[in-house]
Amino acid sequence: MKKKLSILLVCVLILNILVIGCKGTKTTNSGEIKDKEANKDKIVLAVGSVEDTFDPPYLRSKAHNIAATHVYDSLISLDEDGKLIPAIAESWSNVDGDTWEFVIKKGVKFHNGDDLKLSDIVFTFNRYKSIPASSSTVEGIKSVEAKGDNKVLIHTDGIRSNLVDMIPLVSIACERAVKELGDKYASNPIGTGPYIVKEYIKGDKIILERWEDYPFEKPKLKNIVFKAIPERSSRYIALETGEADLALELSSKEHERSKTTDKIKSIIKEDAGTVFTSLNCKYEPLKSKLVRQAIAHAIDKEAIKILSGGSSISHSMVPKVLPSYNDNIKKFEYNIDKAKELLKEAGYENGFDLKITIYDAGKKSTAELIQSNLGEVGINVEVEQLEFGTFIEGLDAGTLQMTIASWSMDNLHPSGGVNVYYSKMAGSYANNSYYVNPEIDKLIQQGLKEVDAAKSKEIYDKIQVIGADSAAYIPLLNPLSYYVTSSKLKGLDVKMAYPYLDLSKAYLE
């Protein structure tokens, strides 16, 4: 009976979505950016949000990171298959166990006309280390030094198996610009990439313009616009009306809808990411593992899958597409009776009040389904939706009780999927639940120093076993990424992980 109620609720929610879609939700005024007449030098991306900063160490959203990777360069990058490729560095090698050498290519310049200096690279890594939001990215780097005219040495505190996997996440900044601009730098980015920032309005839009003095192969498009349209349905409608050429963070519903017209197409990419709930272990009821496990048993993942479409049920925070995924972990099957039993054992037989917070309007139906699920075991749930910046502030402050979000791995090293359990990464970057387990911390440190593949797999398997049992996070789905675009847009390079999408070769027919 309980199962039928969940499925019925899914059907009602889907019907509501269809009704809203049929009413023709009005789009935003993004038409002010994209003239409906053909403009082959410019594309508009409809995105869920635009952050309140353009400073790479602080960025969290997928869309804004995509924008930043066209303004900034890193020493090395990733191709569409996750293979490391040259960027600012033309080559790299491991000199010994704890020293890496990067050979920097000649002719690299910043947008302000300054030549890239080795000291800019040293400065950038030291800056990442000094900023709490990004320090975990460069954790384990002891020092960075210039060597001769074109080499940089990175010294680690012992062997760090994930070092080169993390390097693409470090966007090289101009030391002079950062120091001279001070607080204004966050709104006036200066990188070495093929695009400059022509206009940036926080929370609204980003307009990138091709840098005509870029010393390497120039991109085809003159302008790339990122327009914030929070509602998923409105982002799709912007495609239909021609106000946008590409929409991010859509679902299988929009993908299916795109099949009804030859003006729109979908690119589907198996995502190295997870849709999940995080339970704040600092909040009194959620401090109890029994309570967290009860919530895990009360959530009907099959119903969420039906509601979401195009995804597979997940039980681990490590995406299934990665070799480090471990299927031999505790799986919390939907079981209302078991959930009630655990709540009674934990002393919460009569339930308690709980707030679920989201920032993505597309997660609202999932939140409402979970609200109904938890209501069946006596947990009174309130659902709130916050603006993205406020949501991040809440994560960093540790004030959000339960959240529903999704993330895509920014690197494909096994550690990337388990850092959510690492106590040193508490906050918005990784450990949203503020979960602390000294055993996991120790295992993560061991994994970072293990270069033997088989031994590394054993370590990360064990972390997943402990983490799953903790129920500090409840993985829901392994999603597919849908890039829904105008049929005229060609040359997209979609990647499994960071930097997610390369538009440098994109063009309109």
C-alpha positions in Angstrom: 0.0 0.0 0.0 2.8 2.4 0.9 4.5 1.7 -2.4 1.3 2.5 -4.3 1.0 5.8 -2.5 4.5 6.8 -3.5 3.9 5.9 -7.1 0.6 7.7 -7.1 2.3 10.8 -5.8 4.8 10.6 -8.6 2.0 10.4 -11.2 0.3 13.5 -9.6 3.6 15.4 -9.7 4.3 14.5 -13.3 0.7 15.5 -14.2 1.3 18.9 -12.6 4.5 19.4 -14.5 2.7 18.5 -17.8 -0.1 20.9 -17.0 2.3 23.7 -16.2 4.2 23.0 -19.5 1.0 23.1 -21.5 0.1 26.5 -20.0 3.3 27.9 -21.6 5.3 29.3 -18.8 6.6 32.7 -19.8 10.4 33.0 -20.3 12.6 35.7 -18.8 13.6 38.7 -20.8 16.7 36.8 -22.1 15.6 37.9 -25.5 17.3 41.2 -24.7 20.6 39.3 -25.2 19.8 37.1 -28.2 18.1 38.7 -31.2 15.8 36.2 -32.9 17.5 36.9 -36.2 20.4 34.7 -36.9 23.7 35.8 -35.2 26.3 33.2 -36.0 28.9 34.9 -33.9 27.1 34.5 -30.6 25.4 31.8 -28.6 23.3 32.0 -25.4 23.4 29.3 -22.7 20.4 29.1 -20.5 21.7 28.1 -17.0 20.2 27.6 -13.6 22.2 30.3 -11.8 25.1 32.8 -12.1 27.1 33.0 -8.9 28.0 36.1 -6.9 31.7 35.8 -7.7 33.9 35.1 -10.7 37.0 34.1 -8.7 37.8 30.5 -9.5 38.8 29.3 -6.0 35.3 30.2 -4.8 33.1 28.8 -7.6 30.7 26.0 -7.0 28.2 25.8 -9.8 28.8 23.7 -12.9 27.6 26.5 -15.2 29.8 29.1 -13.7 32.8 26.8 -13.8 32.2 26.2 -17.5 32.3 30.0 -18.0 35.5 30.3 -16.0 37.3 27.6 -17.9 37.0 29.8 -21.0 38.5 32.8 -19.3 41.2 31.0 -17.3 43.7 28.2 -18.1 45.2 25.6 -15.9 48.6 23.9 -16.3 46.9 20.8 -17.7 43.3 19.9 -18.7 41.1 16.9 -19.5 39.8 15.7 -22.9 36.3 14.3 -23.4 37.4 10.9 -22.1 39.0 12.2 -19.0 42.6 11.9 -20.3 45.1 14.6 -19.1 46.2 16.9 -21.9 48.5 20.0 -22.1 47.3 23.5 -21.4 49.7 26.1 -20.0 52.2 23.3 -19.4 53.3 21.6 -22.6 54.6 18.6 -20.7 55.0 17.2 -17.2 56.8 14.4 -15.4 57.4 12.9 -12.0 61.0 13.7 -11.1 60.9 11.5 -8.0 58.2 10.3 -5.7 57.3 13.7 -4.3 58.4 16.2 -7.0 56.6 16.9 -10.3 58.1 19.1 -13.1 55.9 21.1 -15.5 57.4 22.6 -18.6 55.6 25.9 -19.4 54.9 26.7 -23.1 56.1 30.1 -24.5 54.0 33.0 -25.5 51.2 32.8 -22.8 49.7 36.2 -21.9 47.1 37.5 -19.6 44.2 39.6 -20.8 45.7 42.8 -19.4 48.8 42.3 -21.7 51.1 40.9 -19.0 53.3 38.0 -20.0 52.7 34.9 -17.9 55.6 34.6 -15.4 56.5 31.6 -13.4 55.9 33.6 -10.3 52.3 33.9 -11.3 52.0 30.1 -11.2 53.7 30.0 -7.8 51.5 32.8 -6.5 48.3 31.0 -7.7 49.1 27.8 -6.0 49.9 29.6 -2.7 46.7 31.6 -3.0 44.6 28.4 -3.4 46.3 27.0 -0.4 45.4 30.2 1.7 41.7 30.2 0.8 39.6 27.8 2.9 37.2 27.2 0.0 40.0 25.9 -2.2 42.7 24.7 0.1 41.6 21.0 -0.2 42.2 21.2 -4.0 46.0 21.7 -3.3 46.2 19.6 -0.1 49.4 17.8 0.1 51.4 20.3 -1.9 54.3 21.4 0.3 55.8 24.0 -2.0 55.9 25.3 -5.6 59.0 26.8 -7.1 60.2 28.2 -10.4 63.1 26.5 -12.1 65.0 28.3 -14.8 63.1 30.1 -17.5 60.2 27.7 -18.2 59.8 25.1 -15.5 57.8 24.8 -12.3 58.4 22.2 -9.7 55.7 21.1 -7.4 56.8 19.4 -4.2 54.4 17.3 -2.2 54.5 16.0 1.4 55.3 12.5 0.3 53.7 10.6 -2.6 50.4 12.1 -3.7 48.6 9.7 -6.1 46.0 12.4 -7.0 48.3 15.3 -7.7 48.0 15.5 -11.5 44.3 14.8 -11.3 43.9 17.9 -9.2 46.0 20.3 -11.3 43.3 21.0 -13.8 41.2 22.5 -11.0 43.7 25.3 -10.4 43.1 28.3 -12.6 46.2 30.4 -13.1 45.8 34.0 -12.0 47.8 37.2 -12.7 49.5 38.1 -9.5 49.6 41.8 -10.3 45.9 42.0 -11.2 44.9 40.1 -8.0 46.9 42.4 -5.8 46.0 45.7 -7.5 42.3 45.0 -7.8 41.9 43.6 -4.3 38.2 42.9 -3.6 37.2 44.1 -7.1 39.1 41.1 -8.6 36.2 38.8 -8.0 34.1 40.8 -10.4 36.9 41.6 -12.9 38.6 38.3 -13.8 41.8 38.3 -15.7 43.1 35.0 -17.1 45.0 33.6 -20.1 42.0 31.9 -21.8 40.5 32.6 -25.2 37.7 34.7 -23.8 37.5 37.9 -21.8 34.6 38.9 -19.6 32.7 41.7 -21.4 29.9 41.9 -18.9 29.1 40.2 -15.6 26.0 40.9 -13.6 25.8 38.8 -10.4 22.9 36.4 -10.3 21.9 37.4 -13.8 24.3 36.9 -16.7 27.8 36.6 -18.0 28.9 37.8 -21.5 32.2 36.4 -22.7 33.9 38.0 -25.7 36.6 36.4 -27.9 40.0 37.8 -26.9 41.4 38.9 -30.3 45.0 39.0 -28.9 44.8 35.4 -27.8 48.2 34.0 -28.9 47.0 30.5 -29.8 44.2 29.1 -31.9 41.2 31.4 -31.5 37.7 30.2 -30.9 35.1 30.4 -33.6 32.4 32.3 -31.6 32.8 35.9 -30.8 30.4 35.9 -27.8 29.2 33.3 -25.3 26.3 34.4 -23.0 25.4 32.6 -19.8 21.9 33.7 -18.8 20.4 32.7 -15.5 16.9 31.2 -15.9 16.1 29.3 -12.6 13.1 27.4 -13.8 13.9 24.3 -15.8 10.8 24.5 -18.0 11.6 28.2 -18.8 15.1 27.2 -19.9 13.7 24.8 -22.4 11.1 27.3 -23.6 14.0 29.7 -24.3 15.4 27.1 -26.7 12.1 26.7 -28.4 11.7 30.4 -28.9 15.3 30.8 -30.1 16.3 33.0 -27.2 18.9 30.4 -26.2 21.1 28.0 -28.2 22.0 25.6 -25.3 20.3 24.8 -22.0 22.1 23.2 -19.1 20.7 21.2 -16.1 17.7 19.8 -17.9 16.1 16.4 -17.4 14.9 13.4 -19.5 11.5 15.2 -19.8 13.1 18.0 -21.8 15.1 15.4 -23.7 12.0 13.5 -24.7 10.3 16.8 -25.6 13.2 17.7 -27.9 12.4 14.7 -30.1 9.2 16.4 -31.2 11.0 19.0 -33.2 13.9 19.0 -35.6 15.0 22.5 -34.4 16.3 21.1 -31.1 18.6 18.1 -30.3 20.0 16.5 -27.2 23.5 15.3 -26.3 23.4 12.7 -23.6 26.5 12.1 -21.5 26.9 9.5 -18.7 27.6 11.7 -15.8 30.4 11.1 -13.2 28.1 12.5 -10.6 25.4 11.7 -8.1 22.0 13.2 -6.9 21.9 12.8 -3.2 20.6 14.1 0.1 23.0 15.2 2.9 22.0 15.0 6.5 23.7 17.5 8.8 25.3 15.5 11.5 25.5 18.6 13.8 21.7 18.8 14.0 20.5 16.9 17.1 18.2 14.2 15.7 20.6 13.6 12.7 23.6 13.1 15.0 22.2 9.6 15.5 23.2 7.1 12.9 20.0 5.1 13.7 18.0 8.2 12.7 19.9 8.7 9.5 19.5 5.1 8.6 15.8 5.3 9.3 15.5 8.2 6.9 17.4 6.2 4.3 15.0 3.3 4.6 12.0 5.7 4.4 13.0 7.2 1.1 11.5 5.5 -2.0 14.3 5.7 -4.5 12.4 3.7 -7.2 9.6 6.4 -7.1 12.3 9.1 -7.4 13.8 7.3 -10.4 10.4 7.2 -12.1 9.9 10.9 -11.3 13.3 11.9 -12.6 13.6 9.5 -15.6 16.8 8.7 -17.4 18.7 7.8 -14.3 19.8 4.8 -12.3 19.4 4.2 -8.6 22.6 4.9 -6.6 23.8 3.5 -3.3 27.3 5.0 -3.2 28.6 8.5 -3.5 31.1 7.2 -6.0 29.5 7.2 -9.5 28.9 3.9 -11.1 30.9 4.9 -14.2 34.2 5.0 -12.2 36.4 2.0 -11.7 36.6 2.8 -8.0 32.8 2.2 -7.6 32.1 -0.5 -5.0 28.8 -2.3 -5.2 29.4 -4.4 -2.1 28.1 -1.9 0.4 25.0 -1.5 2.6 21.9 -0.7 0.5 19.0 0.9 2.3 16.0 -0.7 0.6 12.6 1.1 0.9 11.1 -0.3 4.1 8.7 1.9 6.2 8.5 -0.7 9.0 12.3 -0.9 9.3 12.5 2.9 9.4 9.9 3.1 12.2 11.8 0.4 14.1 15.1 2.4 13.9 13.4 5.6 14.9 11.9 3.9 18.0 15.3 2.5 18.9 16.9 6.0 18.6 14.2 7.5 20.9 12.3 9.3 18.1 9.2 7.1 17.9 7.0 10.2 17.6 9.2 11.7 15.0 10.6 15.3 14.9 10.6 18.4 12.7 13.0 18.5 9.8 13.7 21.1 7.0 14.8 20.0 3.5 16.5 22.8 1.6 17.1 23.0 -2.2 18.4 25.6 -4.5 17.4 24.0 -7.9 13.7 24.3 -8.7 14.1 21.0 -10.6 14.7 19.2 -7.3 11.4 20.5 -5.8 9.3 17.5 -6.9 12.0 15.1 -5.4 11.9 17.1 -2.2 8.1 16.9 -2.0 8.2 13.1 -2.6 10.7 12.7 0.2 8.6 15.0 2.4 5.7 12.6 1.8 7.9 9.5 2.4 9.2 10.8 5.8 5.7 11.9 6.8 4.8 8.2 6.8 7.2 7.6 9.6 6.2 10.6 11.7 8.9 13.1 10.5 7.3 16.4 9.9 9.2 17.9 6.9 9.2 21.5 5.6 10.6 22.2 2.1 12.4 25.5 1.4 14.1 26.7 -1.7 16.9 29.2 -1.5 18.8 31.3 -4.1 22.1 29.5 -4.9 24.4 31.9 -3.1 22.3 31.8 0.1 22.3 28.0 -0.2 26.1 27.9 -0.3 26.3 30.2 2.6 24.1 27.9 4.6 26.2 24.9 3.7 29.4 26.7 4.8 27.7 27.9 8.1 26.4 24.4 8.8 22.9 25.7 9.3 21.0 23.5 6.7 19.5 20.4 8.2 18.9 18.3 5.1 19.6 19.2 1.5 19.0 17.7 -1.9 21.6 18.5 -4.5 23.7 17.0 -7.2 27.3 17.1 -8.1 29.6 16.1 -10.9 33.1 15.0 -10.1 35.7 17.6 -10.8 38.4 14.9 -11.2 38.3 11.2 -11.9 40.7 10.1 -9.1 39.1 7.7 -6.7 39.5 10.2 -3.8 37.1 12.6 -5.6 34.1 10.4 -4.8 34.8 9.9 -1.1 35.9 13.4 -0.1 32.4 14.0 1.0 33.3 12.0 4.1 36.6 13.8 4.8 36.4 16.0 7.9 38.9 18.5 6.5 36.5 19.3 3.7 33.5 20.3 5.8 31.2 22.9 4.1 30.0 23.6 0.6 33.0 22.2 -1.3 32.6 18.5 -0.3 31.5 17.5 3.2 28.1 19.1 3.3 27.0 16.8 6.2 29.8 17.7 8.6 30.4 14.0 9.1 33.5 13.2 11.1 35.0 9.7 11.3 38.7 9.4 12.2 38.9 6.0 10.5 37.8 7.4 7.2 40.1 10.4 7.5 43.0 8.0 8.0 42.0 5.8 5.0 41.7 8.9 2.7 45.2 9.9 3.7 46.4 6.4 2.9 44.6 6.3 -0.4 46.3 9.6 -1.5 49.7 8.0 -1.0 49.0 4.6 -2.5 50.1 4.2 -6.1 49.4 0.5 -6.4 46.0 0.2 -8.2 44.9 -3.0 -6.4 45.8 -1.6 -2.9 44.2 1.7 -3.8 41.0 0.0 -4.7 40.9 -1.9 -1.4 41.2 1.4 0.5 38.5 3.2 -1.4 36.2 0.2 -1.2 36.5 0.2 2.5 35.8 4.0 2.7 32.6 3.4 0.7 31.5 0.6 3.0 31.9 2.7 6.1 30.5 5.8 4.5 27.4 4.0 3.2 26.7 2.5 6.6 26.9 6.0 8.2 24.0 7.3 6.1 25.4 10.8 6.4 24.6 11.0 2.7 21.8 9.1 1.0 22.7 8.7 -2.7 19.6 8.7 -4.8 20.5 8.6 -8.5 23.3 8.4 -10.9 22.1 10.9 -13.5 22.6 11.4 -17.2 23.6 14.9 -18.3 21.4 16.3 -20.9 22.8 19.1 -23.1 19.8 20.3 -25.0 20.7 22.5 -27.9 19.7 24.2 -31.1 20.2 21.8 -34.0 22.3 24.6 -35.6 24.9 24.4 -32.8 27.9 22.3 -33.7 31.3 21.5 -32.3 30.5 21.0 -28.7 33.1 19.1 -26.6 31.2 17.5 -23.7 33.4 16.0 -21.0 32.7 13.5 -18.2 34.3 15.7 -15.5 35.7 19.2 -15.0 35.8 21.4 -17.1 32.6 19.7 -18.3 32.0 21.6 -21.6 34.5 23.1 -24.1 32.9 25.7 -26.4 36.2 26.8 -28.0 35.4 25.0 -31.3 31.6 25.5 -31.2 29.8 27.3 -34.0 26.4 27.9 -35.5 25.5 26.6 -38.9 
